[in-house]
Amino acid sequence: MRVEIVAVGTELLLGQIADTNSQWLGERLAAVGIGSHFHQHVGDNHERIVLALRTALARSDAVIVCGGLGPTQDDITRAAIADVMNVPLERHEDLVEVIRAMFSARGRTMPENNLLQADVPRGATVIPQTRGTAPGLICPVGQKVVYALPGVPYEMTDMVERVVLDDLLARVRASGETAVIRSRVLRTWGASESGLAEAVAERFEALVGDPRITIAFLASGIEGIKVRLTARGDDDEHAGWLLADEEALVRDAIVGRFGDIIFGVDDETMEDAVARRLLESGDTLGLAESLTGGLIASRLVNVEGASRWLRGGVVSYASAVKFDLLGVPEGPVVTAAAAEAMAEGARRALGSTIGLSVTGVAGPDEQDGQRAGTVFVGLALGERTSHAQLALPGDRPRVRAYSAISALDFLRRSLDERAGEA
Amino acid sequence: MRVEIVAVGTELLLGQIADTNSQWLGERLAAVGIGSHFHQHVGDNHERIVLALRTALARSDAVIVCGGLGPTQDDITRAAIADVMNVPLERHEDLVEVIRAMFSARGRTMPENNLLQADVPRGATVIPQTRGTAPGLICPVGQKVVYALPGVPYEMTDMVERVVLDDLLARVRASGETAVIRSRVLRTWGASESGLAEAVAERFEALVGDPRITIAFLASGIEGIKVRLTARGDDDEHAGWLLADEEALVRDAIVGRFGDIIFGVDDETMEDAVARRLLESGDTLGLAESLTGGLIASRLVNVEGASRWLRGGVVSYASAVKFDLLGVPEGPVVTAAAAEAMAEGARRALGSTIGLSVTGVAGPDEQDGQRAGTVFVGLALGERTSHAQLALPGDRPRVRAYSAISALDFLRRSLDERAGEA
């Protein structure tokens, strides 16, 4: 069963709103094991909606079309579907009554154009509304089907959960398919996409022609590179162990090549990874940021419960602030020694058990004889103060963003090292 | 000229990431007067990418395909385009050298599979990379064209601005379309979309049926609401004065209703607006951020030349940091008095001429008897210390982001007031 999603609305083509409906539907369908191989956006234009639906029906088994079911002149999805089905629209008097009743329940008179929403292509089944006025439709087209749903996310998701998924799954069973799909994302920082691909090349080759497991890489810029494993099993349990087995193999391949670069799974961010370790060790953190200008702090405060381990930070953008507030010795400020002094100064000034600092050159010009992208991370952790030196690519915002996640990764690894020594 | 956008990536179909590329492209194309009538999403599958491209070429004049140009086994857009063009892939040795050089500049050896990125369909033109390794492609298909761009937004947008828009506009001109389109965005903070629409309702009505000018509203969340004016003239000069006339009328309507809520035009951000005023007045800024956790500082350091007016900031996440480092009197910290004391403390501790502070409740729980979304902005400016109180909607990250831009807007207006008094 292949489902195609068609989102209707000129505002999508103009980029005025994000298409969250297709994203939600894709995720929801995948979770019950139904693939969607194509999505389309099309504007509020009769001929083009008809063309998009015909295209979708030619290459997919079922189509979910979202939007264009409202009461105004640009809501023309019903008429387009009737064209594709080659049937007339018929006004359903029971729907007229339902819509009229919804208005009178709110003490409002119904504008006449709302009656458009009671028009149904001959042969289609109505999906009743519980949250708005526009009913959904199940429209048979030969052996295939078009589901028409409102574009309002809150109304659309309700109809999907209440009717559409069950209807689709019944069609899947009728066709004899039974697969369940499960996926997991491994999040990495510190290797290139091509390096990761080489590390798991053996798994890739072993899986050629195997429809049960797929591996994909997703370069996520300043959040590192994601490795997504997807398993297709006969049932939930089967998919679960297929996924677990593959994850173990892929983890071994990555860790064997690059060491401890997997910092989280699925939605876990680098700041979540750091927060978990700080909570475990009972440490508190103070920051000194010059290059990153508060970026690290602003990421950390988004972790729920950050107040339990985050004391705060000093954004020492002017050199004098480094000298006065952090007690860094006067002199060049883009050096390993300055980074270490900043980390110790942050710990002292903010009263934390750990101090983390970043200093460097965002560019485009060099500073203190260091070229753009040169960054030093300082860490005051227990008796030991250490640093890391980085050479980062990109313009100013990228150098900053890479520095922030690199500094957090340095802290994560250092905390793990300390825990390993204890 | 009708452009179709094809976004490649199984992660889009599975809903694992939002398709921000198509949204950005749709908006960018519309701004230069080029329509996109269809968008598609397709997974990392050769046959289906070929089918999506053929579908797009059948119903559109040009296709922009994003994604699948990376160095790994699932990056197969190049091969799919070659199939559609019915030509072989050829390895470009000059691209091999460029890619090799990028790796050696970072002191890393190049994994061999990066060479895939040097494969180009015969007859295609290369769009050089400035930010990553995968080159873009301009691929002629009969009288039509396919642009292949990387899926990484930062690399994609660079190629669009640098090459693709000009190439498309040259094709538009070659086709005999002669209208020149100019647009301007007025950026506002502090009014609702429906309020703005009401304010300019008269202009909307006056322009009904006039194809030369369009007005659109674009709610941009934490960056406020943009009002985009687009003029279509016979030549550059004609479009220019159409736009200038309309801008004057719309500005009058907005300012007459809401006062000084237009903080910038086009790409000018709130931090740019603040920076310009600080440069003019010769002031320096020190920040004290608790709720916003460094977000204001991290926005300000992205302005070029920020070191001329930004001293730094204190992220006082723990209350004790407010008392110790900023000299705030002990007591409740989500109050107007605490915000003002923080602003004065920041000015003193950081040695700046102006102090700006934010304290508040990000939620979901209340704090100091204040409900989630309650925010105080403090400002120490010359002899006067003042504050603003806000009640903001949304979850934690939204409350923070709204607080940051609101605080900067408060500073912008206060600087203008002082300049008006002088």
Interface residues (C-beta under 8 A of the other chain):
Chain A: L12 L13 L14 G15 Q16 I17 A18 D19 T20 S22 Q23 W24 L25 G26 E27 R28 A30 G35 S36 H37 F38 H39 Q40 H41 V42 G43 N45 R48 L51 A52 T55 R59 S183 V185 S192 E193 S194 G195 L196 A197 E198 A201 F204 T214 A216 F217 L218 A219 G221 R228 T230 L287 E289 S290 T292 G293 G294 L295 I296 A297 S298 L300 V301 N302 E304 A306 S307 L310 R311 G312 G313 V314 V315 S316 Y317 A318 A320 V321 D324 L325 A349 L350 G351 A362 A391 P393 G394 D395 R396 P397 R398 R400
Chain B: G9 T10 E11 L12 L13 L14 G15 Q16 I17 A18 D19 T20 S22 Q23 W24 L25 G26 E27 R28 A30 G35 S36 H37 F38 H39 Q40 H41 V42 G43 D44 N45 R48 L51 A52 T55 R59 G70 P71 T72 Q73 D74 R106 G107 R108 M110 P111 E112 N113 N114 R131 G151 V152 P153 Y154 A216 L218 L287 E289 S290 T292 G293 G294 L295 I296 A297 S298 L300 V301 N302 E304 A306 S307 L310 R311 G312 G313 V314 V315 S316 Y317 A318 A320 V321 D324 L325 A349 L350 G351 A362 R396 P397 R400
